[in-house]
Amino acid sequence: MTARADAPSGYSREWAELDRQGAAQVARARAWLPAVDPAVFDCYLGWLAQRIDPYTEGDPIGVLATLVSAAGVHLGPGPHLEPSFGERHPLLVWPILIGATGIGRKGTATNAAFTLFGAADPHFMANNKHTGLSSGEGLAAVFAVDSGARDGSPAGKSRLLPEGDCRLLAEEQEWAAVMARMKREGNTLGALLRQAWEGGNLSTLNVDARMAARSHLGIIAHITPKEFRGKVSAADLAGGTYNRFLPIAVAQSKESPPRHDVELMGHLAASLATRLDHAAQLHALTFTDDAQLYRRRLQLEFNGHLGGDGPVEEFISRAAANCVRIAAIYAALDRTDLITPRHLEAAAALVRYSIASARAVLGTDAEADRLRAFIAAAGPDGRTKTEITKKFHKDDATTDRYREALDELIESGRVSVTKRARADGRPGRGTEVYTTTPP
């Protein structure tokens, strides 16, 4: 057992043991994640994520997803896709990072990407990145060309974005709270978000009418697996707001990494700034002939996931559209308006990971059904935790998922817990027995 080179003098054995424990903790945190296709990082932004990966506990795929979203917003409405007559699709991608509290390191991954973007364009990060999505009217007001009232009353609040700039990068680390606000009666945020994903006109025609003909909104959301399951299984899933998002499962990638290399960050930021400036001058992006063929194959692949009415299918119904947007961002940052098969391959790998992420999180629903059926089969006698563990234990990750499923069954009232006295009649802790409750 050897210690890292940065171990304090005289503490090598203890340092090595802490390294071992830290690695084991990280492995447990990452056990539930889907496998990552290395092709995910076969793009410029993937290269950036890998270069800064040694210096952050954030998940590299979380860093990449944040970079993709931030880059799409930074490019503005100039670079775009024209899939058919009269259509203009912006290069907007909305990742929702899904990770457990503490060990998910969602904020750490986002902050690593934002640090790089802040060095590349500090003005953009200071003026165009905000938080606090609350209402449709409030969102429309952000993009309004008029900042004051029209009836002669004093001017309203000053414009949130720089004058003439329609780019907004919304970082929402408590996305569950935003979703709760959207569910309130009369709240139009969900409808406005669906328009914003298309780069649409967000003008309002109510008493506080606003002209917001252009919008370019990116969202980077954070949520826990439990919150994710609770929201996507709600009746309003079919409304179409959630399927604009790209679910990305993340977890802590390492423990106690070294401080980032300032010189390296400077070089990477300079490279990113140059590419962003060039890409922003592009207009419509098109596909090479080979890419057009590859795109059709991918559409069939991603649309083949659809057809069911489950929450996963609802959530990933725009996988093909997200794939094309991501590929276009990759092409633009390669200083070309031609999307190639290589750009599509890297984008498709990220979208496949997103689909697997949704299934990994929502798979607990199926586990809960199996667990409840097993408990129900015992009738009024119920099942003990030992019996449940013996039935479903395969590995630590599987056991953890079934424990979480059991907790959710209890919280939802579908399973109840009672104490059974010790068989020997002695005082002391009895056995917990789980029984199902009538549906």
C-alpha positions as CSV (number, residue, x, y, z in Angstrom):
1,M,0.0,0.0,0.0
2,T,1.5,3.3,-1.1
3,A,0.5,6.9,-0.3
4,R,0.1,9.7,-2.8
5,A,3.0,12.0,-3.5
6,D,1.2,14.9,-1.7
7,A,1.0,12.9,1.6
8,P,2.4,14.9,4.5
9,S,5.8,13.8,5.7
10,G,5.6,11.1,8.4
11,Y,2.0,10.2,7.7
12,S,2.4,7.9,4.7
13,R,0.7,4.8,6.3
14,E,-2.3,6.7,7.6
15,W,-2.6,8.7,4.4
16,A,-2.6,5.4,2.4
17,E,-5.3,4.0,4.6
18,L,-7.4,7.1,4.1
19,D,-6.9,6.8,0.4
20,R,-8.2,3.2,0.5
21,Q,-11.2,4.2,2.6
22,G,-11.9,7.2,0.3
23,A,-11.7,5.0,-2.8
24,A,-14.1,2.5,-1.3
25,Q,-16.6,5.3,-0.4
26,V,-16.4,6.6,-4.0
27,A,-17.0,3.1,-5.4
28,R,-20.1,2.7,-3.3
29,A,-21.4,6.1,-4.4
30,R,-20.9,5.3,-8.0
31,A,-22.2,1.7,-8.0
32,W,-25.7,2.7,-9.3
33,L,-24.5,4.7,-12.3
34,P,-24.8,3.4,-15.8
35,A,-21.7,2.5,-17.8
36,V,-20.1,5.3,-19.7
37,D,-19.2,4.8,-23.4
38,P,-15.7,6.4,-23.9
39,A,-17.1,8.0,-27.1
40,V,-18.9,10.4,-24.8
41,F,-15.6,12.3,-24.4
42,D,-14.6,12.2,-28.1
43,C,-15.2,15.9,-28.7
44,Y,-13.6,19.2,-27.7
45,L,-15.8,19.7,-24.6
46,G,-15.2,16.1,-23.6
47,W,-11.5,16.8,-23.9
48,L,-11.8,19.8,-21.6
49,A,-13.8,17.7,-19.1
50,Q,-11.1,15.1,-19.0
51,R,-8.3,17.6,-18.7
52,I,-9.8,19.1,-15.5
53,D,-11.1,15.8,-14.2
54,P,-8.0,15.1,-12.0
55,Y,-8.7,18.2,-10.0
56,T,-12.3,17.8,-9.1
57,E,-14.6,15.4,-7.2
58,G,-17.3,16.2,-9.7
59,D,-18.4,13.5,-12.1
60,P,-16.7,14.1,-15.5
61,I,-19.9,13.4,-17.3
62,G,-21.6,16.0,-15.1
63,V,-18.8,18.5,-16.0
64,L,-19.3,17.7,-19.7
65,A,-23.1,18.1,-19.6
66,T,-22.7,21.5,-17.9
67,L,-20.1,22.6,-20.5
68,V,-22.5,21.5,-23.3
69,S,-25.3,23.6,-21.9
70,A,-23.2,26.6,-21.1
71,A,-21.6,26.6,-24.6
72,G,-25.0,26.4,-26.3
73,V,-26.2,29.4,-24.4
74,H,-22.9,31.3,-25.0
75,L,-23.1,30.8,-28.7
76,G,-26.4,32.7,-28.8
77,P,-29.1,32.4,-31.4
78,G,-26.8,32.8,-34.4
79,P,-25.7,29.2,-34.8
80,H,-28.9,27.1,-35.4
81,L,-30.4,24.1,-37.1
82,E,-33.1,24.2,-39.9
83,P,-34.6,20.8,-39.9
84,S,-37.4,21.8,-42.3
85,F,-39.1,24.7,-44.0
86,G,-39.8,27.6,-41.6
87,E,-38.2,25.9,-38.6
88,R,-35.2,27.2,-36.7
89,H,-33.9,25.3,-33.7
90,P,-31.5,26.9,-31.3
91,L,-28.5,24.9,-29.9
92,L,-30.0,24.7,-26.4
93,V,-29.5,21.7,-24.2
94,W,-30.9,21.4,-20.7
95,P,-29.2,18.8,-18.5
96,I,-30.7,17.8,-15.2
97,L,-27.9,16.4,-13.0
98,I,-29.3,13.6,-10.8
99,G,-27.3,12.7,-7.7
100,A,-27.7,11.9,-4.1
101,T,-27.3,14.6,-1.5
102,G,-23.7,15.0,-0.5
103,I,-22.1,12.2,-2.5
104,G,-23.7,13.2,-5.8
105,R,-21.4,16.2,-6.1
106,K,-23.8,17.9,-8.5
107,G,-22.7,21.4,-7.5
108,T,-19.1,20.4,-7.6
109,A,-19.3,19.2,-11.2
110,T,-21.2,22.3,-12.3
111,N,-18.8,24.6,-10.5
112,A,-15.8,23.0,-12.2
113,A,-17.3,23.7,-15.6
114,F,-18.3,27.2,-14.5
115,T,-14.8,28.0,-13.3
116,L,-13.4,27.2,-16.7
117,F,-16.2,29.3,-18.4
118,G,-15.6,32.1,-16.0
119,A,-11.9,32.2,-17.0
120,A,-12.8,32.1,-20.7
121,D,-15.5,34.8,-20.5
122,P,-15.9,36.5,-17.1
123,H,-18.4,39.0,-18.4
124,F,-20.8,36.3,-19.6
125,M,-20.7,34.4,-16.3
126,A,-21.2,37.6,-14.3
127,N,-24.0,39.0,-16.4
128,N,-25.8,36.1,-18.1
129,K,-25.8,33.4,-15.5
130,H,-28.6,33.7,-12.9
131,T,-30.9,31.6,-10.8
132,G,-34.4,31.9,-9.5
133,L,-36.9,30.7,-12.1
134,S,-40.3,31.3,-10.6
135,S,-43.1,32.3,-13.0
136,G,-43.8,32.6,-16.7
137,E,-44.3,36.4,-16.4
138,G,-41.0,36.7,-14.6
139,L,-39.2,34.7,-17.2
140,A,-40.7,36.7,-20.1
141,A,-39.7,40.0,-18.3
142,V,-36.1,38.9,-18.4
143,F,-36.1,38.9,-22.2
144,A,-38.4,41.9,-22.6
145,V,-37.0,44.8,-24.7
146,D,-38.7,47.3,-22.5
147,S,-37.7,47.6,-18.8
148,G,-40.2,50.2,-17.7
149,A,-43.9,50.7,-17.6
150,R,-45.9,52.1,-20.5
151,D,-48.6,54.0,-18.6
152,G,-46.5,56.9,-17.5
153,S,-45.7,55.3,-14.1
154,P,-42.1,55.1,-12.9
155,A,-39.9,52.7,-14.7
156,G,-39.8,49.1,-13.5
157,K,-36.8,47.1,-12.4
158,S,-33.6,47.4,-14.4
159,R,-33.1,44.7,-17.1
160,L,-31.5,41.5,-15.8
161,L,-29.5,40.8,-19.0
162,P,-27.1,43.2,-20.8
163,E,-28.9,45.4,-23.3
164,G,-29.4,43.7,-26.6
165,D,-28.4,40.3,-25.2
166,C,-31.0,37.5,-25.1
167,R,-28.7,34.8,-23.6
168,L,-29.7,33.5,-20.1
169,L,-28.0,30.6,-18.4
170,A,-30.2,29.5,-15.5
171,E,-28.5,27.4,-12.8
172,E,-31.2,25.8,-10.6
173,Q,-29.6,23.7,-7.8
174,E,-33.0,23.1,-6.2
175,W,-35.0,22.1,-9.3
176,A,-37.6,20.2,-7.2
177,A,-38.6,23.6,-5.7
178,V,-38.9,25.1,-9.2
179,M,-41.1,22.2,-10.2
180,A,-43.3,22.7,-7.2
181,R,-43.8,26.3,-8.2
182,M,-44.8,25.3,-11.7
183,K,-47.6,23.1,-10.2
184,R,-49.3,26.0,-8.5
185,E,-52.6,27.1,-10.0
186,G,-52.1,29.9,-12.5
187,N,-48.4,29.5,-12.8
188,T,-47.4,29.7,-16.5
189,L,-43.7,28.9,-16.1
190,G,-44.0,25.4,-17.6
191,A,-45.7,26.7,-20.7
192,L,-43.1,29.4,-21.1
193,L,-40.3,26.9,-20.7
194,R,-41.6,24.8,-23.5
195,Q,-41.6,27.9,-25.8
196,A,-38.1,28.9,-24.6
197,W,-36.6,25.4,-25.5
198,E,-37.6,26.3,-29.0
199,G,-36.0,29.7,-28.7
200,G,-39.5,31.1,-29.0
201,N,-41.2,34.4,-28.6
202,L,-42.0,34.8,-24.9
203,S,-44.0,38.0,-25.2
204,T,-47.0,38.2,-22.8
205,L,-50.4,39.7,-23.5
206,N,-51.6,40.2,-19.9
207,V,-51.9,43.5,-18.0
208,D,-48.1,43.6,-17.7
209,A,-47.6,43.0,-21.4
210,R,-44.0,42.6,-22.5
211,M,-42.3,42.3,-25.8
212,A,-39.9,39.4,-25.7
213,A,-39.5,38.4,-29.3
214,R,-36.1,36.7,-28.7
215,S,-35.0,34.3,-26.0
216,H,-32.0,32.0,-25.7
217,L,-32.4,30.2,-22.4
218,G,-30.3,27.4,-21.1
219,I,-31.1,25.5,-17.8
220,I,-28.7,23.4,-15.7
221,A,-30.8,21.7,-13.0
222,H,-29.9,19.6,-10.0
223,I,-32.2,17.1,-8.3
224,T,-31.9,14.0,-6.2
225,P,-33.0,10.5,-7.4
226,K,-35.9,10.5,-5.0
227,E,-37.1,13.9,-6.1
228,F,-36.7,12.9,-9.7
229,R,-38.9,9.8,-9.3
230,G,-41.5,11.8,-7.5
231,K,-41.7,14.4,-10.2
232,V,-41.5,12.4,-13.3
233,S,-44.2,10.0,-12.1
234,A,-46.7,12.9,-11.6
235,A,-49.7,13.4,-13.9
236,D,-48.3,16.5,-15.4
237,L,-45.4,14.6,-17.0
238,A,-47.4,14.3,-20.2
239,G,-47.5,18.1,-20.4
240,G,-44.1,18.0,-22.2
241,T,-42.0,20.2,-20.0
242,Y,-39.8,17.4,-18.5
243,N,-38.9,15.8,-21.8
244,R,-37.0,18.9,-22.8
245,F,-34.4,17.9,-20.2
246,L,-31.4,15.6,-20.5
247,P,-31.3,13.5,-17.3
248,I,-27.6,12.8,-16.3
249,A,-26.9,10.5,-13.4
250,V,-23.8,11.7,-11.4
251,A,-21.8,10.8,-8.3
252,Q,-18.6,11.8,-6.6
253,S,-15.7,10.7,-8.9
254,K,-12.8,10.8,-6.4
255,E,-11.9,11.8,-2.9
256,S,-9.6,14.7,-2.0
257,P,-8.1,15.5,-5.4
258,P,-5.2,18.0,-5.7
259,R,-5.8,21.7,-6.1
260,H,-6.4,22.6,-9.8
261,D,-3.4,23.6,-12.0
262,V,-3.8,27.4,-12.5
263,E,-1.6,27.4,-15.6
264,L,-3.5,24.6,-17.2
265,M,-6.8,26.3,-16.5
266,G,-5.5,29.4,-18.1
267,H,-4.5,27.5,-21.3
268,L,-7.8,25.7,-21.4
269,A,-9.8,28.9,-20.9
270,A,-7.9,30.7,-23.7
271,S,-8.6,27.8,-26.0
272,L,-12.3,27.8,-25.1
273,A,-12.7,31.5,-25.5
274,T,-11.2,31.4,-29.0
275,R,-13.5,28.6,-30.1
276,L,-16.6,30.2,-28.6
277,D,-15.8,33.5,-30.4
278,H,-15.4,31.7,-33.8
279,A,-18.5,29.5,-33.3
280,A,-20.8,32.4,-32.5
281,Q,-20.2,33.8,-36.0
282,L,-21.8,30.7,-37.6
283,H,-25.3,30.5,-38.9
284,A,-27.2,27.4,-40.1
285,L,-25.4,24.2,-39.5
286,T,-25.9,21.3,-41.9
287,F,-25.0,17.6,-42.1
288,T,-22.4,15.9,-44.4
289,D,-23.9,13.1,-46.5
290,D,-22.4,10.5,-44.2
291,A,-23.8,12.3,-41.2
292,Q,-27.2,12.6,-42.7
293,L,-27.3,8.8,-43.1
294,Y,-26.0,8.3,-39.5
295,R,-28.6,10.7,-38.2
296,R,-31.4,8.7,-39.7
297,R,-30.1,5.5,-38.0
298,L,-30.0,7.4,-34.7
299,Q,-33.5,8.7,-35.1
300,L,-34.7,5.1,-35.6
301,E,-32.7,4.0,-32.6
302,F,-34.0,6.7,-30.2
303,N,-37.5,6.6,-31.4
304,G,-37.5,2.9,-31.0
305,H,-37.4,3.5,-27.2
306,L,-40.8,5.2,-27.5
307,G,-44.3,3.8,-27.8
308,G,-44.9,3.0,-24.1
309,D,-46.7,5.2,-21.6
310,G,-44.2,4.8,-18.7
311,P,-42.3,7.7,-17.2
312,V,-39.0,6.7,-18.8
313,E,-40.6,6.9,-22.3
314,E,-42.2,10.2,-21.5
315,F,-38.9,11.6,-20.2
316,I,-36.8,10.6,-23.2
317,S,-39.2,11.4,-26.0
318,R,-37.0,14.1,-27.3
319,A,-33.7,12.1,-27.3
320,A,-33.2,12.4,-31.0
321,A,-33.7,16.2,-31.0
322,N,-31.3,16.6,-28.1
323,C,-28.7,14.4,-29.9
324,V,-28.8,16.7,-33.0
325,R,-28.5,19.8,-30.9
326,I,-25.5,18.4,-29.0
327,A,-23.8,17.3,-32.2
328,A,-24.3,20.8,-33.7
329,I,-22.6,22.4,-30.6
330,Y,-19.7,20.0,-31.1
331,A,-19.4,20.9,-34.7
332,A,-19.6,24.7,-34.0
333,L,-16.8,24.4,-31.5
334,D,-14.7,22.6,-34.1
335,R,-15.0,25.8,-36.1
336,T,-17.2,24.2,-38.8
337,D,-20.8,24.5,-39.9
338,L,-20.8,20.9,-41.1
339,I,-21.9,18.2,-38.6
340,T,-20.0,15.0,-39.2
341,P,-20.6,11.4,-38.0
342,R,-17.9,11.9,-35.3
343,H,-19.9,14.7,-33.8
344,L,-23.1,12.6,-33.9
345,E,-21.3,9.6,-32.4
346,A,-20.1,11.6,-29.4
347,A,-23.5,13.2,-29.0
348,A,-25.3,9.9,-29.3
349,A,-23.1,8.4,-26.5
350,L,-24.2,11.2,-24.2
351,V,-27.8,10.8,-25.1
352,R,-27.6,7.0,-24.5
353,Y,-26.1,7.7,-21.1
354,S,-29.0,10.0,-20.4
355,I,-31.5,7.3,-21.3
356,A,-29.7,4.8,-19.1
357,S,-29.7,7.4,-16.4
358,A,-33.5,7.8,-16.5
359,R,-33.8,4.0,-16.4
360,A,-31.4,3.6,-13.5
361,V,-33.3,6.1,-11.4
362,L,-36.8,5.1,-12.4
363,G,-35.9,1.4,-12.2
364,T,-36.6,1.6,-8.5
365,D,-40.3,1.7,-9.4
366,A,-40.0,-1.8,-10.8
367,E,-38.0,-2.9,-7.8
368,A,-40.7,-1.5,-5.5
369,D,-43.3,-3.4,-7.4
370,R,-41.4,-6.7,-7.1
371,L,-40.7,-6.0,-3.4
372,R,-44.3,-5.2,-2.6
373,A,-45.5,-8.4,-4.4
374,F,-43.0,-10.5,-2.4
375,I,-44.3,-8.9,0.9
376,A,-47.9,-9.3,-0.2
377,A,-47.4,-13.0,-0.9
378,A,-46.8,-13.6,2.8
379,G,-50.2,-12.3,3.7
380,P,-50.9,-11.0,7.2
381,D,-47.7,-12.7,8.5
382,G,-45.6,-10.3,6.5
383,R,-41.9,-10.4,5.8
384,T,-38.9,-9.6,8.0
385,K,-36.0,-7.5,6.8
386,T,-33.8,-10.6,6.9
387,E,-36.2,-12.4,4.6
388,I,-36.3,-9.4,2.2
389,T,-32.5,-9.2,2.1
390,K,-32.1,-12.9,1.6
391,K,-34.5,-12.8,-1.4
392,F,-33.1,-9.7,-3.2
393,H,-29.5,-9.5,-2.2
394,K,-27.1,-9.8,-5.2
395,D,-24.5,-7.2,-4.5
396,D,-24.2,-4.0,-2.4
397,A,-25.7,-1.8,-5.1
398,T,-28.8,-4.0,-5.6
399,T,-29.3,-4.2,-1.9
400,D,-29.1,-0.4,-1.6
401,R,-31.7,0.0,-4.3
402,Y,-34.2,-2.4,-2.6
403,R,-33.6,-0.7,0.7
404,E,-34.5,2.6,-0.9
405,A,-37.5,1.0,-2.6
406,L,-38.7,-0.3,0.8
407,D,-38.3,3.2,2.3
408,E,-40.5,4.6,-0.5
409,L,-43.1,1.9,0.0
410,I,-43.4,2.8,3.6
411,E,-43.4,6.6,3.0
412,S,-46.2,6.2,0.4
413,G,-48.2,4.0,2.8
414,R,-48.2,1.0,0.5
415,V,-46.3,-1.0,3.2
416,S,-46.6,-0.8,6.9
417,V,-44.2,-1.8,9.7
418,T,-45.1,-3.4,13.0
419,K,-43.0,-4.8,15.8
420,R,-43.1,-8.5,16.6
421,A,-42.2,-9.4,20.2
422,R,-39.2,-11.7,20.7
423,A,-40.1,-15.4,20.4
424,D,-38.4,-16.2,23.8
425,G,-40.6,-13.7,25.6
426,R,-37.7,-11.7,27.0
427,P,-37.7,-7.9,26.9
428,G,-35.7,-6.2,24.3
429,R,-35.8,-5.2,20.7
430,G,-38.3,-7.2,18.7
431,T,-38.4,-8.0,15.0
432,E,-39.7,-5.5,12.4
433,V,-42.4,-7.1,10.2
434,Y,-43.5,-5.6,6.9
435,T,-47.0,-6.1,5.5
436,T,-48.8,-4.6,2.6
437,T,-51.7,-2.2,3.0
438,P,-54.8,-2.4,0.7
439,P,-54.4,-0.3,-2.5
